[in-house]
């Protein structure tokens, strides 16, 4: 679908539980357990992830993979929880607000209150916008 746009017309609505499942039981479960395959299986090959507060853009699954390689290496523990979801099946999108507890290697635990906006295409994340309450932790990785 070449005319796809985030939240644009012609989206195929999915059941509400699908949005909660892909965000919490697949994507964030994969991040928290540092399971790269589980994380990447949520993204379309040409997906884009943007950390909005620093305007850091990761274009394509390989750039997203490189970002997660760096994140997983730099932090010894990652936890996402306290989720609040608002799904809009008509635009094939879900907004998730949540707490992040993350511990840098050899450092003190950090607490973030973040919000992500996920736009899906063909049951996968096509465009993800990340809003962080602190410094950007989603740095560019080595491709």
N, C-alpha and C positions, 0 to 999 in steps of 0.2 A: 504494500500500500504506500505509494510514493507521496500521497497527499496527507499523510498522518501528521497530526500536531497534538501536543499535550492537551488533553481535555477537549479536543476538537470533535466535530460532528462525525457520525458513523462509527462510534465506538461500540464494541460488543459488550453489553453489561454482563458482569459475572455476579454470582451470589455473594452477598456480604461476607459470609465466612471465608470465602476464598481470599479476600484482601487481608483479613486478619491473619490467616494461615501463612500466606507467602511472606508477610512482614515479620511475624513473630516466630512461627514454628520452623520456617525455612531460612530466611535471610538473617535475622538477628541471632537465632540459634547457631547458625553457621559462623557468624562473627564471634560470638562469645566462646565458642568451642574451637576457634581457629581452624575451621573446616573449609578450606578454599573451594573445593568442588561444590559443596552445599551453597556457599555464597554465590559463586559465579553462575551456578545453574538457575539463579533468579534473574539474571540479566540477559537481554537480547545481545547478539554479537556486536551491534553498532550502538549500544546504549551509551548514555552520557550521565555522569554523576558530577554535580556541581556543589561544592561547599560554598554557599552563597556569601557568608559573612566575610570570607577572604577572597572571593571570586576565583577559587581554584577549580579548574575544570579537568575532568578525566574523561577523555573521548575514547570510547570503544572498550570492549571487554578486556583487552590486554592491558590498557592503561589502568583500568579498575583493578585488575589482578595485581599489577605492580604496586599500586597504592596499598592494597591489603597485605602484600608481602612485607612492605615496610611497617605498616601498623602492627602486624602480628609479631614482627621482630623487635619492635621498640617498646612494646607493652607486655608485661608478664601476665596481667589479668584484665579481662574486659567483661563487663556485665551491663546488659540493657534490661530495663523493667519499668514497672509502674506505667504501663502503656495506656494511652487514651487514643482511640482511633475514630476518625470520621471518614467514612467511605462514600464515594459518589459513583455508583455503578454506571450512571448515564455518561459520565466523562471518563470512566475506567481509571479512577484515581482514588488514592487513599492518603490521608494526612495522619501522621502518627506523632504524638507528643510522648516523651519518655525521659526517664532518668538514665544516665550513664555513669557507672563507677568504673574507673580505669586506672591501672597502676603502672607507671613507667618502670622499666627495669631498674631495680635498686632505688626506687623513689617512693614517695608518699602517694596514696590514692587520691585521685582527682574526682570531683563530682561535677557533672554537666547536666543541664536541663535542656534537651534538644528537641527539635521538631523536624521531621522529614516529610516531604511531599513526593509521593511515588506516582508516576504515570505509567500505566501498563499498555502494552501492545502484544497481542497474541499470547496472553497469559504470562508475560515476562516484563520486568522493569525495562522501560525504554528510556525514561528520563527520571532522574532522582535529584531533588533539591534538598540539601542538608543545611539546616540553620543551627549553629552551635552557640552555646552560651559562654564559651571561653575561646582560648586560642585554637586555631585550626589543627586538628590532629590527623587530618586526611591529606598528608603531604604527597607530592608526586614521588613515585617509586622509579626504580631503574627498569627501563624496558629492555 
